Amino acid sequence: MHSEPKSLSRTGGVPEESRRGPEPERGDAETRMRSPFLSRRFVIGSLVAFGILVANAFVTYRTIANLIEASRMAEDTLKVVEILKDIQNDVADSQIELRGYIISAEEDRLERARAFLERAAKPIETLRASSGAIPEQTQQIELLGARIGEELARLDTLIEIHRRNGVAATIRSIRAAAGPATIHRVELLTAELLGAADGRLARRTEQSRRSSDLSVITAAVATLFNLGLFGLVILLARREIKERRQAEEVVRFAATHDPLTGLPNRLLLAERANRALASAKSEGRGVGLLFIDLDRFKNINDALGHEAGDRLLQNVAGRVARCVRRSDTIARQGGDEFVVLIEALQDRGDLAQVAEKILIEVAKPMTVYGKEFQITASIGISVSPVDGEDLRALLNNADIAMYRAKQQGKNTAQYYASGMNPGSVERLELEAALRRALERNELSLYYQPKIETRSGRVTGIECLLRWQHPDVGLVLPDQLVPLAEETGLIVPIGQWALRAACLQAQKWTGQGLPMFRMAVNLSARQFMSATLLEDVAGTIRETGMDPRWIEFEVTESVMLPDPQQAVKLLRNLKAMGVRLTIDDFGTGYSSLAYLKRLPIDCVKIDASFIRGIPVDASDVAITETILAMAASLGLKVVAEGVETHDQVRFLERRGCDEMQGYYFSKPLPAEELTAYLEEQGAALEESRRGEASGRLRVVSGGDRRVPK
């Protein structure tokens, strides 16, 4: 690895567009809006082309249908002509046989005349069925059928006369009935029908020829149109494919690069790391990984706003890019974390040089929106194959080394060592278990009563979170809450805690106990949650809890990032009817002048000040000051961490409103606190009847005082 400044400047595996700065329009949502599945132009063009193709197909269909219809009608007419010719021939044959009978007087010829005429009568039914071909001559066909029927009846009569009376009588009957004239009329009617059918056949043949010519022209025009449309669709498709490829490149870039800094993201980092590790393993080389985390970035982000924080991250990305080679990869891991992948590593010492260069470059003053400030970074270093043979192991170990660098004062780099690992692994396991704790019903609330100094009765109960880990056992809040804050699980856990507290208060009421104020702590992460007001309102609505009996305890520190927004949020909570208390009062940094603007009901003196009274002069002075200040502002005061009788007497004399601590009761599960509340209620009732001096009764050891 070469570490000359010239080879490391203006590099970093960052594409040119990435080094020019972020391109917000390449975000995933925006990319999807700009590159729909099919462009509007292509869809419209395709629909128009499809419409014209359908129209051409319809015209062609109608032309062919007309041609087929004309051919069919011509064929039907031709059949009619053939039938009429057959009838004409049969009638003529019948006439010939009848004349032959008159000459020869042979009965067979008379019967043959009838047979020919009967054969001529049979096609009449076929003509009736084909009347569609000659609709205007249907009446003539019916007349022809009737005439042939009359002639058949006459021939039957003649045959009968011949058998009874002989030839002479038959011939006289033929002359008397004017038979030849009837046959002649049949012949004329047949000839007339045949002439009309021949004319119709000629016309339909001409029509069919014209339809055929038109269909050829229509098919040629439709073919030309279709070829043109086909070419148009091809052009549109080519343009669509080109734009689609460009859109896919944009989507691919967005999928593999961070939209803010333009650096490769985790996906592209994993791809390059896997390739580099495989190559390094085959060549017997190492791969180095630097895990960079900015120091106190949250403070700058909160003070200057997210836009300034984004600009700072862009500046840092550019500075880191100038410190590595073009063949190396810089990726944004998330938030204010960056990862540098050093390929083809020859010497571990080269990583220290790169890390030192990055620390110096990042620490240089920078100006964001007209404000100049400095920021530093902590770097963890891991090397393959010693610290891991895959990206996951290298990242985990570099992350552990980075935390060790922060512990050593920040603005430094630290190599990973095997001794760093156990604590971090335990923390990761604990974090994973916490994510499942709510689902597995492992979380619970412990309750610690608040005692009214004047009467000695329980007026409120603080709800404290506990986690019964299946393997570790009971996890206390000082370990549980920071972990939940860091992982973001504190928001759903806090919502669960408020609901559980409300339901428990109503359960106690159902058991005959009075309603108590249920105090629930609001952490910084909860306080900044955008859904806090909605979550509180939803819980109140769901449980039916009167908001007057809900108390939220917030620390001064949660209001430091944005005091105005904090005041607005507190006022919205107050408008719901809940009680607000400043917890750990005296340990924060908010001014007393600003405190009077907060819509709070009570302040809670931190246990660190109570612990030293009445011996420690400083604790005494601070406690007395807080009590005096609260009295002047009309605020109630709760002292937490009360453990001795001397502390109780001191607070009683100074006018403290409520006390809380092991002197009265340690935090108890709901069942044990129920017994405590019932016992304390019975003691107070006995005191009211004059059987006791009214002194306080305590549950857990120490200086407990019981009625005399």
C-alpha positions in Angstrom: 0.0 0.0 0.0 1.3 3.4 -0.9 0.7 6.3 1.4 2.1 9.2 -0.5 -0.1 12.2 -0.3 -0.3 12.5 -4.1 -1.7 9.0 -4.5 -4.2 9.4 -1.7 -5.6 12.8 -2.6 -8.8 13.2 -4.6 -9.5 9.4 -4.3 -11.4 7.1 -2.2 -13.4 4.9 -4.5 -16.0 7.6 -4.8 -17.5 8.2 -8.2 -17.3 11.6 -9.8 -21.0 12.3 -9.2 -20.5 11.4 -5.5 -17.6 13.8 -5.0 -19.7 16.6 -6.5 -22.0 16.3 -3.6 -25.4 14.8 -3.0 -28.1 14.6 -5.6 -31.4 14.5 -3.7 -33.4 13.7 -6.8 -31.7 10.3 -6.7 -33.6 9.2 -3.6 -35.5 6.0 -3.9 -39.0 7.6 -3.8 -38.0 10.3 -6.3 -36.5 7.7 -8.6 -39.6 5.7 -8.6 -41.6 8.8 -9.5 -39.3 9.8 -12.3 -39.1 6.3 -13.8 -42.5 4.6 -13.9 -42.8 1.1 -15.3 -43.8 2.5 -18.8 -43.5 6.1 -19.9 -46.6 8.1 -20.8 -45.4 8.7 -24.3 -44.9 5.0 -25.0 -48.3 4.1 -23.5 -50.1 6.7 -25.5 -48.2 5.8 -28.7 -48.9 2.1 -28.2 -52.6 2.7 -27.5 -52.9 4.9 -30.7 -51.1 2.2 -32.8 -53.3 -0.5 -31.2 -56.4 1.5 -32.0 -55.4 1.9 -35.6 -54.6 -1.7 -35.9 -58.0 -2.6 -34.5 -59.6 -0.3 -37.0 -57.7 -1.8 -39.9 -58.6 -5.3 -38.7 -62.3 -4.3 -38.5 -62.3 -2.8 -42.0 -60.5 -5.9 -43.4 -62.9 -8.1 -41.6 -65.9 -6.2 -43.0 -64.5 -6.4 -46.5 -63.8 -10.1 -46.3 -67.2 -10.6 -44.7 -68.9 -8.7 -47.6 -66.9 -10.7 -50.1 -67.9 -14.0 -48.5 -71.6 -12.9 -48.3 -71.6 -11.9 -52.0 -70.0 -15.3 -52.9 -72.5 -17.1 -50.9 -75.4 -15.3 -52.4 -74.0 -15.9 -55.9 -73.7 -19.6 -55.0 -77.3 -19.7 -53.8 -78.5 -18.0 -56.9 -76.5 -20.5 -59.0 -78.3 -23.4 -57.2 -81.6 -21.8 -57.9 -80.7 -21.5 -61.6 -79.8 -25.2 -61.7 -83.0 -26.2 -59.9 -85.1 -24.1 -62.3 -83.4 -25.7 -65.3 -84.1 -29.2 -63.9 -87.7 -28.2 -63.4 -87.8 -26.8 -66.9 -86.4 -30.0 -68.3 -88.7 -32.3 -66.3 -91.8 -30.3 -67.4 -90.6 -30.5 -71.1 -90.1 -34.2 -70.8 -93.5 -34.6 -69.2 -95.0 -32.6 -72.1 -93.2 -34.8 -74.6 -94.5 -38.0 -73.0 -98.0 -36.7 -72.9 -97.9 -35.9 -76.6 -96.5 -39.3 -77.2 -99.4 -40.9 -75.4 -101.8 -39.0 -77.6 -100.1 -40.4 -80.6 -99.3 -43.9 -79.5 -102.1 -44.4 -76.9 -99.7 -46.2 -74.6 -100.5 -46.1 -70.9 -96.8 -46.2 -69.9 -96.1 -42.9 -71.6 -98.9 -41.3 -69.6 -97.4 -42.6 -66.4 -93.9 -41.5 -67.5 -95.4 -38.0 -68.1 -96.7 -38.0 -64.6 -93.4 -39.2 -63.2 -91.5 -36.4 -64.9 -93.9 -33.9 -63.6 -93.7 -35.4 -60.1 -89.9 -35.1 -60.3 -90.3 -31.4 -61.3 -92.5 -30.8 -58.2 -89.9 -32.0 -55.7 -87.4 -29.1 -56.2 -90.2 -26.6 -55.3 -89.5 -27.2 -51.6 -85.8 -26.5 -52.2 -86.8 -23.3 -54.0 -88.9 -22.3 -51.0 -85.9 -22.9 -48.7 -83.7 -20.8 -51.0 -86.1 -17.9 -51.2 -83.5 -15.7 -49.6 -81.6 -15.7 -52.9 -84.8 -14.6 -54.8 -86.9 -12.9 -52.1 -88.9 -10.8 -54.7 -90.1 -13.9 -56.6 -91.3 -16.0 -53.6 -94.9 -15.5 -54.9 -94.0 -16.8 -58.3 -92.4 -19.9 -56.8 -95.6 -20.6 -54.8 -97.6 -20.2 -58.0 -95.3 -22.5 -59.9 -95.7 -25.1 -57.2 -99.5 -24.7 -57.3 -99.6 -25.1 -61.1 -97.4 -28.2 -61.1 -99.7 -29.6 -58.4 -102.8 -29.0 -60.5 -101.1 -30.7 -63.5 -100.2 -33.7 -61.3 -103.8 -34.0 -60.2 -105.0 -33.8 -63.8 -102.6 -36.5 -64.9 -103.8 -38.7 -62.0 -107.4 -38.2 -63.4 -106.3 -39.0 -66.9 -104.6 -42.2 -65.8 -107.8 -43.3 -64.0 -110.0 -42.5 -67.1 -107.6 -44.5 -69.3 -108.0 -47.5 -67.1 -111.7 -47.3 -66.9 -112.8 -46.0 -70.3 -109.9 -46.4 -72.6 -107.8 -44.2 -74.8 -110.6 -42.4 -76.6 -112.2 -41.1 -73.5 -108.8 -40.1 -72.1 -107.8 -38.1 -75.2 -111.2 -36.3 -75.2 -110.7 -35.4 -71.5 -107.2 -34.0 -72.4 -108.7 -31.8 -75.1 -111.6 -30.8 -72.9 -109.3 -29.7 -70.1 -106.9 -27.7 -72.4 -103.9 -29.6 -70.8 -101.3 -28.3 -73.2 -102.2 -24.7 -72.3 -101.6 -25.4 -68.6 -98.3 -27.1 -69.2 -97.4 -24.1 -71.4 -98.1 -21.7 -68.5 -95.9 -23.8 -66.3 -93.1 -23.7 -68.9 -93.5 -19.9 -69.2 -93.4 -19.4 -65.4 -90.4 -21.5 -65.1 -88.6 -19.7 -67.9 -89.5 -16.3 -66.3 -88.0 -17.5 -63.0 -85.0 -18.8 -64.7 -84.4 -15.5 -66.6 -84.7 -13.5 -63.3 -82.3 -15.9 -61.6 -79.8 -15.6 -64.5 -79.9 -11.8 -64.2 -79.5 -11.8 -60.5 -76.5 -14.3 -60.8 -74.9 -11.9 -63.3 -75.3 -8.9 -61.0 -74.0 -10.8 -57.9 -71.1 -12.1 -59.9 -70.2 -8.5 -60.8 -70.7 -7.5 -57.1 -68.4 -10.3 -55.9 -65.7 -9.2 -58.4 -65.9 -5.6 -57.2 -65.7 -6.7 -53.5 -62.7 -8.8 -54.4 -61.0 -5.8 -56.0 -61.9 -3.6 -53.0 -60.6 -6.2 -50.5 -57.3 -6.4 -52.4 -57.0 -2.6 -52.2 -58.1 -2.5 -48.5 -55.6 -5.3 -47.6 -52.8 -3.4 -49.4 -53.6 -0.1 -47.6 -54.0 -1.9 -44.2 -50.7 -3.7 -44.7 -48.9 -0.4 -45.5 -50.5 1.2 -42.4 -49.6 -1.8 -40.2 -46.0 -1.7 -41.5 -45.8 2.0 -40.7 -47.3 1.5 -37.2 -45.0 -1.4 -36.6 -42.0 0.8 -37.4 -43.4 3.5 -35.1 -43.8 1.0 -32.2 -40.3 -0.2 -32.8 -39.0 3.4 -32.5 -41.0 4.0 -29.4 -39.8 0.7 -27.9 -36.2 1.5 -28.7 -36.6 4.9 -27.0 -38.4 3.3 -24.1 -35.6 0.7 -23.6 -33.0 3.4 -23.7 -34.8 5.5 -21.1 -35.5 2.4 -19.0 -31.8 1.6 -19.0 -31.0 5.1 -17.9 -33.6 4.8 -15.2 -32.2 1.5 -14.1 -28.8 3.0 -13.8 -30.2 5.7 -11.6 -32.1 3.2 -9.5 -29.0 1.0 -9.3 -27.0 3.9 -8.1 -29.6 4.9 -5.5 -29.8 1.2 -4.3 -26.0 1.0 -3.8 -25.1 4.6 -2.7 -26.0 6.8 0.1 -28.4 9.6 -1.1 -26.9 12.2 1.2 -23.2 11.8 0.6 -23.1 9.9 -2.6 -20.8 7.3 -1.0 -21.3 3.5 -1.4 -23.8 2.2 1.1 -23.8 -1.1 3.0 -24.9 -3.1 0.0 -22.1 -2.0 -2.3 -19.6 -2.2 0.6 -20.6 -5.8 1.2 -20.2 -6.6 -2.5 -16.8 -5.0 -2.8 -15.6 -6.4 0.6 -16.5 -10.0 -0.4 -14.7 -9.6 -3.6 -11.6 -8.1 -2.0 -11.5 -10.7 0.8 -11.7 -13.6 -1.7 -9.0 -12.0 -3.8 -6.8 -11.3 -0.8 -7.2 -14.9 0.5 -6.1 -16.3 -2.8 -3.1 -13.9 -3.0 -2.1 -14.2 0.6 -2.7 -10.6 1.4 -4.7 -8.8 4.0 -7.7 -6.4 3.9 -8.0 -3.5 6.3 -11.2 -1.9 7.6 -11.5 1.5 9.4 -14.7 2.2 11.3 -15.1 6.0 11.7 -17.5 7.6 14.1 -17.8 11.4 14.6 -17.4 12.6 18.1 -20.3 14.6 19.6 -22.1 14.9 16.3 -25.5 14.7 18.0 -24.7 17.9 19.9 -23.9 19.8 16.7 -26.9 18.3 15.0 -29.2 19.4 17.8 -27.6 22.8 18.1 -27.5 23.8 14.4 -30.3 21.6 13.0 -30.4 18.6 10.7 -29.7 20.6 7.6 -26.4 21.8 9.0 -25.7 18.2 10.2 -26.3 16.9 6.7 -23.9 19.5 5.3 -21.3 18.5 7.9 -21.6 14.8 6.9 -21.1 15.8 3.2 -17.9 17.8 4.1 -16.6 14.9 6.2 -17.2 12.5 3.4 -15.2 14.7 1.0 -12.4 15.0 3.5 -12.1 11.3 4.1 -12.2 10.7 0.3 -9.1 12.8 -0.1 -7.2 10.5 2.4 -7.4 7.2 0.6 -6.6 5.7 -2.8 -8.9 5.4 -5.7 -9.0 1.6 -5.4 -10.2 1.8 -1.8 -13.9 2.1 -0.8 -15.5 4.7 1.5 -19.0 3.8 2.6 -21.5 5.5 4.9 -22.5 2.9 7.4 -25.4 5.0 8.8 -25.8 8.2 10.8 -22.4 9.7 11.5 -20.6 6.4 10.9 -18.2 5.8 7.9 -16.3 2.7 6.8 -13.1 2.6 4.8 -12.1 -0.6 3.1 -8.4 -0.8 2.3 -7.7 -3.5 -0.3 -4.4 -5.2 -1.1 -2.9 -4.4 2.3 0.8 -5.1 2.7 1.6 -3.7 6.2 -0.7 -3.1 9.2 1.3 0.1 9.8 -0.2 1.6 6.7 -3.6 1.6 8.3 -2.4 3.7 11.1 -1.0 6.3 8.7 -4.3 6.4 6.8 -6.2 6.7 10.1 -3.9 9.5 11.3 -4.4 11.4 8.0 -8.2 11.0 8.3 -8.1 12.3 11.9 -6.1 15.3 11.0 -8.2 16.1 7.9 -11.6 15.7 9.7 -10.4 17.9 12.7 -9.6 20.9 10.5 -12.0 23.8 11.0 -15.0 23.9 8.7 -17.7 26.4 8.0 -21.3 25.4 7.7 -23.9 28.1 7.0 -21.5 30.8 8.0 -20.6 29.2 11.3 -17.1 27.8 11.9 -16.5 24.9 14.2 -14.4 21.8 14.6 -15.4 18.1 14.9 -13.3 15.1 15.6 -13.6 11.4 14.9 -12.8 8.1 16.6 -11.5 5.2 14.5 -11.5 1.5 15.1 -9.2 -0.7 12.9 -9.5 -4.4 12.1 -7.5 -6.5 9.7 -8.2 -9.7 7.9 -7.6 -12.6 8.4 -6.4 -12.0 12.0 -9.5 -10.1 13.1 -12.0 -11.9 10.9 -12.4 -13.6 7.6 -15.7 -11.9 6.5 -17.1 -8.4 6.5 -19.4 -9.0 9.4 -16.6 -10.0 11.7 -14.4 -7.2 10.6 -17.2 -4.6 11.1 -18.0 -5.9 14.6 -14.4 -5.9 15.7 -13.7 -2.5 14.2 -16.8 -1.2 15.9 -15.6 -2.5 19.2 -12.2 -0.9 18.7 -13.9 2.4 17.8 -15.7 2.4 21.1 -12.4 1.7 22.9 -11.0 4.8 21.1 -13.9 6.9 22.4 -13.3 5.6 25.9 -9.6 6.7 25.6 -10.6 10.3 25.0 -11.9 10.4 21.4 -10.0 11.9 18.3 -7.8 8.8 18.2 -7.5 5.5 16.4 -7.4 2.1 18.0 -6.6 -1.4 16.6 -8.9 -4.2 17.6 -7.6 -6.6 20.2 -9.2 -9.9 21.3 -9.6 -8.7 24.9 -12.1 -6.0 23.8 -14.7 -8.4 22.6 -16.5 -10.1 25.6 -18.3 -7.0 26.9 -19.5 -6.0 23.5 -20.8 -9.4 22.7 -22.7 -9.5 25.9 -24.2 -6.1 25.1 -25.2 -7.2 21.6 -26.9 -10.3 23.1 -28.6 -8.2 25.7 -29.9 -5.8 23.0 -31.2 -8.7 20.9 -33.0 -10.1 24.0 -34.5 -6.7 24.8 -36.1 -6.6 21.3 -38.0 -9.8 22.2 -38.7 -8.8 25.8 -42.1 -7.1 25.1 -43.3 -10.0 23.0 -42.3 -12.5 25.7 -43.9 -10.5 28.5 -40.6 -10.3 30.3 -41.0 -6.6 31.3 -42.7 -5.6 34.5 -43.3 -2.6 36.7 -42.2 -2.1 40.3 -43.9 0.5 42.4 -42.5 2.8 45.1 -44.9 4.9 47.1 -44.7 8.7 47.7 -45.6 9.7 51.3 -47.3 12.9 52.1 -45.1 14.5 54.9 -48.0 16.1 56.7 -50.4 13.2 56.9 -48.2 10.2 56.4 -50.5 8.7 53.8 -49.6 7.5 50.3 -50.5 10.1 47.8 -48.6 8.8 44.7 -46.7 5.9 43.4 -43.7 6.0 41.1 -43.7 3.2 38.4 -40.2 1.8 37.8 -39.3 -0.5 34.9 -37.8 -3.9 35.5 -36.7 -6.6 33.1 -36.7 -10.3 34.2 -34.2 -11.7 31.7 -34.6 -15.5 31.4 -30.8 -16.1 31.7 -29.3 -13.0 33.4 -32.1 -12.5 35.9 -33.4 -9.1 37.0 -32.0 -6.2 34.9 -32.2 -2.9 36.8 -33.2 0.5 35.2 -29.6 1.9 35.2 -28.7 -0.8 32.7 -32.1 -1.3 31.0 -33.0 2.3 30.2 -29.8 3.4 28.4 -29.9 0.3 26.3 -33.6 0.9 25.4 -32.7 4.6 24.7 -29.9 3.6 22.4 -31.9 1.1 20.4 -35.0 3.2 20.2 -37.1 0.6 22.0 -37.8 3.0 24.8 -40.7 4.5 22.9 -42.8 1.3 22.7 -41.6 0.2 26.1 -42.7 3.6 27.6 -46.1 3.3 26.0 -46.5 -0.2 27.5 -45.4 1.1 30.9 -48.0 3.9 30.9 -50.7 1.5 30.0 -49.7 -1.0 32.6 -49.6 1.7 35.3 -53.1 2.9 34.4 -54.5 -0.6 34.5 -52.8 -1.3 37.8 -54.3 1.9 39.4 -57.7 0.9 38.3 -57.2 -2.7 39.6 -56.3 -1.2 43.1 -59.4 0.9 43.0 -61.4 -2.2 42.2 -59.9 -3.9 45.3 -61.2 -1.1 47.5 -58.0 1.1 47.7 -58.1 4.8 46.9 -56.9 6.1 43.6 -53.2 7.1 43.6 -51.3 9.4 41.2 -49.3 7.0 39.0 -45.9 8.6 38.2 -44.2 7.4 34.9 -40.8 8.6 33.8 -40.5 10.1 30.3 -37.0 9.5 28.8 -35.3 11.9 26.4 -36.1 9.6 23.4 -39.7 9.4 24.4 -39.9 13.1 25.0 -38.6 13.8 21.4 -40.9 11.2 19.9 -43.3 12.7 17.3 -46.1 10.4 18.5 -45.8 11.1 22.2 -49.1 13.2 22.5 -51.0 10.7 20.3 -49.7 7.7 22.3 -50.6 9.3 25.7 -54.1 10.3 24.4 -54.6 6.8 23.0 -53.6 5.1 26.3 -55.9 7.4 28.3 -58.8 6.6 25.9 -58.1 2.9 25.9 -57.7 2.4 29.6 -60.4 5.0 30.7 -57.9 6.5 33.2 -58.7 9.9 34.5 -55.7 12.0 33.3 -55.6 13.9 36.7 -54.1 10.7 38.3 -51.3 10.4 35.7 -48.0 12.1 36.5 -45.0 12.4 34.1 -41.6 12.8 35.5 -39.1 14.5 33.1 -35.5 15.5 33.7 -34.1 18.9 32.9 -31.7 17.5 30.4 -34.4 16.4 28.0 -35.3 20.1 27.5 -31.8 21.3 26.7 -31.7 20.7 22.9 -34.8 22.8 22.1 -36.3 24.6 25.1 -39.0 26.3 23.2 -40.2 23.0 21.7 -40.0 21.4 25.1 -42.2 24.1 26.7 -44.7 23.7 23.9 -44.8 19.9 24.3 -45.2 20.2 28.1 -48.1 22.6 27.7 -49.8 20.2 25.3 -49.4 17.5 27.9 -50.6 19.8 30.6 -53.7 20.6 28.5 -54.6 16.9 28.7 -54.9 17.2 32.4 -51.9 15.2 33.5 -49.5 16.3 36.3 -45.9 17.2 35.4 -42.8 16.9 37.6 -39.2 17.8 37.0 -37.1 14.8 38.1 -33.6 14.8 39.4 -33.9 18.6 40.0 -30.6 20.3 40.7 -28.5 18.0 38.5 -29.3 19.8 35.1 -28.2 23.0 33.6 -31.4 24.9 33.0 -31.6 28.4 34.5 -34.0 29.1 37.3 -35.3 32.1 35.3 -36.4 29.8 32.5 -37.8 27.3 35.0 -40.7 29.6 35.9 -42.0 29.4 32.2 -42.4 25.6 32.4 -46.0 24.4 33.1 -45.0 22.1 35.9 -46.6 21.1 39.1 -43.8 19.7 41.1 -40.0 19.4 41.4 -38.2 16.3 42.7 -35.0 16.8 44.6 -32.4 14.4 43.4 -31.3 11.6 45.8 -27.7 12.8 45.6 -28.5 15.9 47.6 -30.8 14.1 50.1 -28.1 11.5 50.8 -25.8 14.1 52.6 -28.4 15.9 54.7 -28.4 16.9 57.5 -24.6 16.4 57.8 -23.2 17.8 54.6 -23.5 21.6 54.5 -23.5 21.8 50.7 -26.4 19.3 50.4 -28.3 21.1 53.2 -27.8 24.5 51.4 -28.9 23.1 48.0 -31.9 21.3 49.5 -33.1 24.4 51.4 -32.6 26.5 48.3 -34.7 24.2 46.2 -37.4 24.1 48.8 -37.5 27.9 49.1 -37.5 28.4 45.4 -40.3 25.9 44.9 -42.4 27.6 47.6 -41.9 31.0 45.9 -43.0 29.6 42.6 -46.0 27.7 44.1 -44.6 24.3 43.2 -44.8 21.1 45.2 -41.6 19.4 46.3 -40.8 15.6 46.5 -37.6 14.4 48.1 -36.4 11.1 46.7 -33.8 8.7 48.2 -35.0 9.2 51.8 -33.4 6.5 53.9 -33.0 7.7 57.5 -35.1 9.2 60.3 -32.8 12.3 60.4 -33.5 13.0 56.8 -37.3 12.7 57.4 -37.2 15.2 60.3 -35.1 17.6 58.4 -37.5 17.6 55.4 -40.5 17.8 57.7 -39.1 21.0 59.3 -38.3 22.6 55.9 -41.8 22.1 54.6 -41.1 19.3 52.0 -44.5 18.1 50.6 -43.7 14.5 49.9 -41.0 12.0 50.5 -39.9 8.8 48.7 -37.3 6.2 49.6 -36.2 3.1 51.3 -37.1 4.6 54.7 -40.8 4.0 53.7 -40.6 1.3 51.1 -38.3 -0.1 48.5 -39.8 -0.6 45.0 -42.2 -3.5 45.2 -44.1 -5.7 42.7 -47.8 -5.0 42.5 -48.8 -7.8 44.8 -46.4 -6.8 47.6 -47.3 -3.1 47.3 -51.0 -4.1 47.6 -50.3 -5.6 51.0 -48.3 -2.5 52.0 -51.1 -0.2 51.0 -53.7 -2.2 52.8 -51.5 -2.3 56.0 -50.8 1.4 55.8 -54.4 2.3 55.3 -55.4 0.2 58.3 -52.7 2.0 60.4 -53.9 5.4 59.3 -57.5 4.5 60.2 -56.4 3.3 63.6 -54.5 6.6 64.0 -57.6 8.6 63.2 -59.5 6.9 65.9 -57.0 8.3 68.4 -55.2 5.1 69.1 -51.9 6.3 67.7 -49.7 9.4 67.7 -49.9 9.8 64.0 -46.3 9.0 63.4 -45.2 7.5 60.1 -45.1 3.8 59.6 -42.4 2.3 57.4 -42.3 -1.1 55.7 -38.7 -1.8 55.1 -36.4 -2.0 58.1 -34.2 0.8 59.3 -35.7 3.5 61.5 -39.3 2.4 61.0 -41.8 4.2 63.2 -45.0 2.5 64.2 -48.0 3.8 66.1 -47.7 3.7 69.8 
